[in-house]
């Protein structure tokens, strides 16, 4: 069966030869992750999980970049209550619920029984890294750049990176990326195991992801699902515990003068000055 879905605002979806291709399409610049992304991602991957015609999924971004990460401008309204002066239990409880829903959207990718291959070109920042850590296999173009950027905007990454990245690249590399917020190129990403392979350009990386998905789709589908289930079993409780902890941590400690300064500096296009307050 071959089809293309237009039911989504933040994604383009097509299915052919038992392989689904999910493309981030924004609408924010650089496929930034706004309200539509967080609303649709979980439903989309639950549908792919339940579709017997789908045996593997390719995940990529439209245009030159995979994703610039969280769309701060589009999500400002969702953050405003917890960042307001005097925000107390109600605002923090609502924020905690929002974080858990966002975590659930990323977890839907990880929990999809159909293996997910992410093809990354250009920038993959913040929430983009959260998303690809939920994939089973990652490939990149030579121009790809990755950044666990949250520390630079006075946030603790809370929707998957800190839970899943250590299981992919190890504790030391995770701490370096998360504590510095530094950018790394595709060659470094391959060296530390964040991506399996690096290809010359976006088209070559996407072709490689499609070829891997086709190889997987040609195998017995229930056996493939069983392999993924067994591989995920030992780490699922650890990931869930980490996600629950960071959601509670950010509900308590996210509001700060440093976060306000970070957001202000972004829109003013200047370097932030953090005070630890």
C-alpha positions in Angstrom: 0.0 0.0 0.0 1.2 3.5 -0.9 -0.3 6.6 0.6 0.4 10.2 1.8 -1.3 11.8 4.7 -2.2 15.5 4.9 -3.7 15.2 8.4 -0.8 16.9 10.2 0.4 20.5 10.4 3.9 19.7 11.7 4.7 16.6 9.7 4.5 15.2 6.2 3.8 11.4 6.2 4.0 8.9 3.4 4.0 5.1 3.4 5.3 2.9 0.6 6.6 -0.7 0.5 6.1 -1.1 4.3 8.2 1.9 5.1 6.7 5.1 6.6 8.6 8.3 6.0 7.9 11.1 8.6 9.3 14.5 7.7 9.3 17.5 10.1 7.9 20.5 8.3 7.7 23.2 11.0 5.8 25.5 10.6 8.5 27.3 12.5 11.9 28.1 10.9 14.3 25.2 10.8 11.4 22.8 11.6 11.2 24.3 15.2 9.0 22.4 17.6 5.9 24.4 18.3 2.4 23.4 19.7 1.4 21.4 16.6 4.6 19.3 16.9 3.9 18.3 20.5 0.2 17.7 19.9 0.7 15.5 16.8 3.9 13.5 17.4 2.5 11.0 19.9 -0.7 10.4 17.8 1.3 10.0 14.6 3.7 7.4 16.1 0.8 5.6 17.9 -0.9 5.3 14.5 2.3 4.0 12.8 2.7 1.5 15.7 -0.8 0.2 15.1 -0.6 0.1 11.3 0.1 -3.5 10.1 1.4 -2.2 6.8 4.2 -0.3 8.4 7.3 -2.3 9.3 9.9 0.5 9.6 10.0 4.3 9.8 12.4 6.9 8.4 12.4 10.2 10.3 13.9 13.3 8.8 13.5 17.1 8.5 12.4 19.2 5.5 14.9 21.6 4.0 18.5 22.2 5.1 18.0 21.3 8.8 16.6 18.6 10.9 15.3 20.8 13.7 16.2 24.0 15.6 14.5 22.5 18.6 11.8 24.0 20.8 10.1 27.0 19.2 10.4 29.3 22.2 8.3 32.1 20.5 5.4 29.7 19.7 5.6 28.1 23.1 5.9 31.3 25.1 2.2 31.2 26.1 2.5 27.7 27.5 5.5 28.8 29.6 4.3 32.2 30.8 2.2 31.0 33.8 5.0 29.1 35.5 7.5 31.9 34.8 5.3 34.6 36.2 6.2 36.3 39.5 4.7 34.5 42.4 3.9 31.3 40.4 2.8 28.7 42.9 1.3 25.2 43.0 -1.3 25.5 40.3 1.1 27.0 37.7 3.8 24.5 38.6 1.3 21.6 38.5 0.1 22.6 35.1 3.7 23.0 33.8 4.6 19.5 35.2 1.6 18.1 33.3 2.8 19.8 30.1 6.3 18.5 30.5 4.9 14.9 31.0 2.8 15.3 27.9 5.8 16.5 25.9 7.9 13.6 27.3 5.1 11.2 26.2 5.3 12.5 22.7 9.0 11.7 22.4 8.5 8.4 24.2 5.9 7.4 21.5 8.8 7.4 19.1 10.9 5.2 21.3 8.0 2.9 22.1 6.9 2.5 18.5 7.3 -1.2 17.7 8.4 -0.4 14.2 12.2 0.5 14.2 12.8 4.2 13.5 15.8 5.4 11.5 16.6 9.1 11.9 18.4 10.9 9.0 19.9 14.2 10.2 21.1 17.1 8.1 22.1 20.6 9.2 21.3 21.6 12.7 19.9 19.2 15.3 19.5 21.3 18.4 17.9 20.8 21.8 14.5 19.1 21.2 15.9 17.7 18.0 18.5 15.7 20.0 15.6 14.6 22.3 13.9 13.3 19.3 16.7 11.4 17.7 17.7 9.8 20.9 14.3 8.1 20.8 15.1 6.6 17.3 16.7 3.2 17.0 19.3 4.1 14.4 20.8 7.5 13.4 22.6 8.6 10.3 23.8 12.1 9.4 25.0 14.2 6.5 28.5 15.7 6.7 27.1 19.1 7.4 25.1 18.0 10.4 25.7 19.7 13.7 24.3 18.6 17.1 23.8 20.6 20.3 22.3 19.8 23.7 21.6 23.5 23.9 19.3 23.7 26.9 22.0 24.7 29.5 22.7 27.8 27.4 19.1 28.9 27.8 19.0 28.2 31.5 17.0 25.0 31.2 17.6 21.4 32.2 16.8 19.2 29.2 13.6 17.5 30.2 12.0 15.5 27.4 14.4 12.7 26.8 18.0 13.6 26.2 19.3 13.2 29.7 17.4 9.9 30.1 18.4 8.3 26.7 21.7 9.9 25.6 23.9 8.2 28.2 22.7 4.8 26.9 23.8 5.8 23.4 27.1 7.6 23.9 28.0 7.0 27.5 28.1 9.1 30.6 31.2 11.1 30.0 30.2 12.3 26.5 26.7 13.1 27.7 28.0 15.2 30.6 30.3 17.1 28.3 27.5 17.9 25.8 24.9 18.7 28.4 27.1 20.8 30.7 28.7 22.9 28.0 25.9 23.2 25.5 28.7 23.0 22.9 28.0 22.2 19.2 29.6 19.1 17.7 29.9 18.2 14.0 29.0 15.0 12.3 32.5 13.6 12.5 32.5 14.0 16.3 29.0 12.6 16.5 30.0 9.5 14.6 33.2 9.1 16.8 31.2 9.1 20.0 28.5 6.8 18.6 25.6 9.4 18.4 25.2 8.5 14.7 26.0 5.2 13.0 27.4 6.6 9.7 28.0 10.0 8.0 27.2 10.6 4.4 28.3 13.3 1.9 25.0 15.3 1.9 21.3 15.2 3.0 20.2 13.2 0.0 22.8 10.5 0.6 22.0 10.3 4.3 18.3 10.0 3.5 19.0 7.4 0.9 21.0 5.4 3.4 18.2 5.6 6.0 15.6 4.5 3.4 17.9 1.5 2.4 18.2 0.5 6.1 14.5 0.8 6.6 13.9 -1.4 3.5 16.3 -4.0 4.9 14.4 -4.1 8.2 11.0 -4.2 6.4 12.1 -7.3 4.5 12.6 -9.2 7.7 9.8 -11.1 9.6 7.9 -8.2 11.2 7.0 -9.8 14.5 10.6 -11.0 15.0 11.8 -7.4 14.3 9.3 -6.1 16.9 10.5 -8.8 19.3 14.1 -7.8 18.9 13.3 -4.2 19.7 11.1 -5.2 22.7 13.9 -7.3 24.2 16.6 -4.6 23.6 14.3 -1.9 25.2 13.3 -4.0 28.1 16.3 -3.6 30.4 16.5 0.2 30.0 12.8 1.2 29.9 12.5 1.5 33.7 15.6 3.6 33.9 14.5 5.9 31.2 11.0 6.3 32.8 12.5 7.0 36.2 14.8 9.7 34.8 11.9 11.4 32.9 9.7 11.5 36.0 12.5 13.0 38.1 13.4 15.7 35.6 9.8 16.7 35.1 9.4 17.2 38.9 12.8 19.0 39.1 11.9 21.5 36.4 8.4 22.1 37.8 10.2 23.1 41.0 13.3 24.9 39.7 12.8 26.0 36.1 11.6 29.6 36.9 14.7 31.8 37.3 16.1 35.2 36.5 18.7 33.4 34.4 15.9 31.8 32.2 14.4 35.3 31.7 17.8 36.6 30.9 18.4 33.8 28.4 15.1 34.4 26.6 15.6 38.1 26.6 19.1 37.8 25.2 17.9 35.5 22.4 15.4 38.0 21.1 17.9 40.9 21.6 20.5 38.9 19.7 23.2 39.4 22.4 25.1 37.2 24.8 23.3 36.5 28.1 24.8 37.4 31.5 23.9 34.8 34.1 23.8 35.5 37.8 22.7 32.2 39.3 19.4 33.7 40.5 
